[in-house]
Amino acid sequence: MERKEFGTHVSASYNQYLEDLFNLVLEMGGMVEKQLSSALSAVQNADVALAKEVIQLDKFINREEIEIDRLCSRVLARQQPTASDLRLVISAIRIGLDLERMGDEVVKIAKLVVHLDKIGSDACLNLQGYKELIEISAHGMNMLKDVLNAFSRLDLPSCVAIIREEEQVDVIYKNAVVEVTERFKDSDSDIECLLELIYALKASERITDHACNIAEIIVYLVNGKELRNMDSERMAEMLVELNRS
């Protein structure tokens, strides 16, 4: 399936509605991309002012999700879409929700920077797990960028790569949590710092989960296949099939 197929209806207004849906989802994705990039920079440089900007940006992202819902409602009410058009409407709603939740997770990372500044503990920045927080967040950046490009082009092989990258992130995350958890046993550890780091690590891992969800939604949009709740063996077979498409 190619994106131009959504612009072949007799009704020009219908074509425009569907094009607007693509554009609105990509616009919201771009906002989350900017938010995550700023959060990553704030973490790397302990930039509190930038972290606060990231938190403020979230309300604009939430508004974008509402706009996507409104447009989808309008399309459903006026055009009664079927087949791939209906899948596009459903996919836009689901992607908007994942992007909104992704923005919420980015806020949690930004709040780590603000909180560490309040307690005035530079030692937290050198904790085991902080490096992995940056690494996972960077994966999240790349995965978000790739999945937005995949949505724009309806590119299934890119979706497969994103789903597989998520498996790599899970390994990094689990190892980081083990390392941080071990530090709780040390009597000189700053427990507050460790807890904040655990929360931020979880948030960064959830961002990659949402990118993976969006990749699965694109698969549904293109060929109607549902990857949700698929067992690992069938998922592996499906990814091989998709990579050949």
N, C-alpha and C positions, 0 to 999 in steps of 0.2 A: 504494500500500500504506500502511495505517495501523498504528501500533504496537499498537492494540487487537486486531488480527487474531491476534497471537501469544497472546492470552488466551482463545481460543475452543475449546480442546480439551475433550473430555469429561473427561479426567483433570485434576483440580485441581492435583495435584502437578506435572504436566507444565507447566501454565500458570505455576506458581510458579517452576519452574526457569528458564523463559525470561525471566520478569520479573526474577529475580535476576541473570541474565546482563546485562540492560540496566543494572540498578542498579550492578553491580560495575564494569562498564566506565566508567560515569559517575563513580563514586566515585574510581576510579584517575585518570581525566581531571582531576577536581577537585584531586587531590593534585599532579599535574604543573602544573596551572594556578597553584596556590599557590606551587610551587617556582619556576616561571618568573617570576612576579610579584616574588618576593623577590630573585631573581637580578638582575632589571632594576633594582630599587631599590638593591641592593648596588653595581651598576656605576655608577649615577647619583651615588651618595653616597660611593663608595669605602668602603663599610661592610664591614670585614673580618669582624666577628662575624656579621653576617647572611649573608655568603658562606659561612662555615663551617656555619651552620645548613642552608643549601641543600644542601651536600655531604652532610650527615648524613641529610637527608630522603630521599636517593636509595635507601637500603636498604629503607625502608618501601614505596617505589614498586615496587621489585623484588619484594617479597613479594606485592604486589597482583597482579602479572602471574602469579605462581605460583598464586594463588587462582583467577584466571580460568581458567587451564589445568585446574586440578582440577575446577572446576564443569563445564567443557566435556566433560571426560572422563566425568564422571558422567552427563551428559545423553546422550552418545553410547552409553554402555554400557547405560543403563536404558531409554531411550526410542527409540533408533534413528530419529532425526529424518530427515525427507525435505523436499524442496522448500525453501520459505522458512525453515522451522525449521532445516534443515541449513545454509543460508546464514548464518543468525544465529550459529550455533555457530562456523562457519569465520571469520566476520567478527569475532566477539569475540576469537578467538585472534590474528587478524592485527592488530586494533586494539590489543590488549594489548601486542603486540610493538613496535608503533610508539610507543606511549606510553612503554614502558620505554626505548627508544632515545632518545626525546625527553628523558627525564630524564637520561640519560647526557650528552647534549649541553649541557643546562642546567648540569650539574656543571662542564663545561669552561669555561663562561663565569664561573662562580663562582670557579674556580681562578685565573682571570686576576686577579681582585681581590686574592686572597690573595698571588699571586706578585708583583704590582706593589708591594704593601705590604712584602714581604720585601726587595725590591731598593731600596725607598725612593726611587722615581723618580716624583715628581709630574708631571714633564714628559710622561710617557706619557699622562696623562689629556688632554693638549692635542694629541695626535697626530691628524693627518688619518686618518680612519677610525673614531675613537672615537665620533664623533657618529652615524656610519652603523651602528655596532654597536648603539647604543641604538635607532636607528630600526628596524633589522631585528628586534631583540628585541621591540619594541612590536608590529610586524606579527605576529610569532609569537604574542604574547599574544592579539591580536584573532582570529587564525585558529584558535587552539586553542579559545577560547571559542565561536566560531561553529560549529566543527565538532562540538563536544560538543552544542550545541543542535540541530544538524542531525541528529545521531545519535538524540537523544531524541525528535525529531519526525518522523524519516525524511523530511527536507526536502531534495529534490533541487536546487531553485534556489539554496539556500544553498551546496550543494556546488560548484555551478558558479562562484559568486562566489569561493569559497576557492581553487579551481584557478586562476582568473584572477588573483587577488591574488598567488599564488606567482610568476607571470610578472613582475609588477612588482618583487617582492623580488629576483628574479634579476638584474634590471638594476641595482638599488641595490648589490647585492653585487659584481657584476663591476666597477662603477665604483670602489667602495671599495678593492677589491684592487689595481686599477691605481694608485690614488693612494698606497696604502701601499707598494707595490712600488717606486714611483718614489723614495720616501724612502730606500731602501737605497743609492741612488747618492750620497747626501749623506755627506760624511766625518764630520760631527758627529752623525749619527743614532745613537740607542741601538738597536743591532741586536736586543738581547734583547727590548726593548719591542715592536719591530716584529713580531718572530716571534710573541710572545704574542698580539698584536692580530690577526694573520692567523689563528691557531688559533681565537680567539674568534669572529671574523667567520664563519669556516667553520662553527663550531658553531651560531651563530645562524641561518645560512642552512639548515642541515640540519634545524633545528626546524621551519621553515616547510615543508620537503620532507615531513616526517613528517605535518604537518597536512594537506598535500595528499594524501598517501597515504591517510589516514583518510577524506577526502572521497571518494576513488575507491572505497574499500571500501564506503562507504554506498551508492554507486550500485550496486555489485554486490549488496549486501544487498536493495535495493529491487526492482531489475528484472533482476538476473542478468547485467548487462552488465559485461564486464571492460575497464577502461580502461588497464590496464598494457600497456606496450609498443605502444600504439596510435600510428600515425604522426600527425604534427601536423595534417594535412588532415582525416583522419577524426575526430581528437579535436575539432577545431573544429566539425565538423558535429554530432558527438554532443552537445557542450555546448549548441548551439542547440536540439537536440531536448529535452534534459533541462530547459532553462530554460522550455520551453513546458509541461512536464508538471505 
